[in-house]
Amino acid sequence: MIGKLLLTLAVLLGAYAVIRARFRAASGSESSRPLVPIGAVRLVASILIAVMALGSSLYVFQVWRHDQERVQVRVINANTGRITNYESRRGSIEGRVFKTLDGSEIRLADVERMIILSAESDSNR
């Protein structure tokens, strides 16, 4: 994710440098004036960068908020049918390993299955 943002920023800076060099070369001769004022180009570029930064910040915030959601994790042993309930954060679940709210790390065996329920759906039962 950060790589994509840095690549976009590098492309914008490169485009800015090319446009700036062309405007400097064009301003060297008094007979040719740029069609668009430099101030307008800077304003549009600044607004574009601000909108991109705001959108990226909003996306990062939404991902963080989704990862912080409390969920109920049900671990079911396929051999015995025993069900064990845990509470975790959605971002703490990685494959067959998750960390509970009290800090315990749970690793599922091959015969165990995991069901993830949101906290809202559990309170409706």
N, C-alpha and C positions, 0 to 999 in steps of 0.2 A: 504494500500500500504506500509506504513512504517512498519507495523507489519510483512509483508512478508519479507522485507529486514532485519529486526532485527532477524527473525527466521533463515534466511539463514546465517547471520553472526554468530549466536550462534552455528549452526551446523558446520560451518567451524572452529570456535574456538575449539569446542569439538573434532572434528576430528584431529586438530592440536595437542591438548593436548594428545590425545591417542597415536598418532604416536610418539610424542616427548617422552612420557613415555616408549614406547616400545624400541625406539632407546637407551634411557638411560639404560634400563635394559639389552639390548643386548651389549652395550659397556662396561658393568661391567665385562664380561668375554672376555678376549683377544682372545680366539680361534674363536669366531664367529664374523665376520664382516658383517655389513649391505651390502646387494646386491646393493643398490642405495646410493650414497653419500648424506649426509645430506644437503650439499649445493645445490645439484640439486633439492631436494624436496622443500627446502625453495624457490628457484628460481621459480619453477613451481607454488607453492602456491601463491607467490607474484604476478606473472603474472596473475593467475586466479582471484585473488581478484581485481587487477587493471582493468581487462577486465569487471568484474561484476560491479564495481563501475562506470566505464565509460558508460556501457550500461544502468545502472539505472539512471545516470545523464542525458543521452540523452533522455530516456523515460520521465522523469520528465519535462525536458525542452519542449518536444513536447506537452505534456498535457497542460503545462502552456501557450504555444504559441497558442494552439487551443482554450483555454478558453479566451484569450485576443482578439480573432478575433471579429471585429465589424460586427454586423448583423442588418438587418432591421426586426423589429417585427411588423406585421400587426395584429391588433385586430379587429375582425369582430363581430358585434352584430347580432346575428341570428334573432332577432325580427324585427329590423329596417333595417338591411342591411348596417348600417353605418360602414365605415372603418376608423380606426385611425392608423397612422403610427408612430412608435417610433424607435429610434436607441439604441442599447444595446450591451453589450459584451456577447459572448456565455456563458461564465462562470457565468454570473449574472442571468441566467434564471434557475429557479427552480420550476418545476411543473406549477402552475397557477400564479406564482408571478415572476416578474422580475424587475430589476433596470435599469433605462435609463442612458445614458451617462451623463446627467446633474444631476443625483443623485436622481431622483424621483422614488419611489417604486410603481409599478402598480400591483394591484390585479385584476384578471379577475373574472367577475361574472359568474354564471352558464350558462347564455345565450350567453356568448362571447366565441369566438374561436380565437386561436392564430396561425399565420403562420409565420415561421421563414425563412427569405431569407438571403443568404449570400450577403455581400456588392458587390461582383463581379457580381452576377447575376442581381442585381438591376441596376447597372451602364450600363449593356448591353441593357436595354430596351429603 
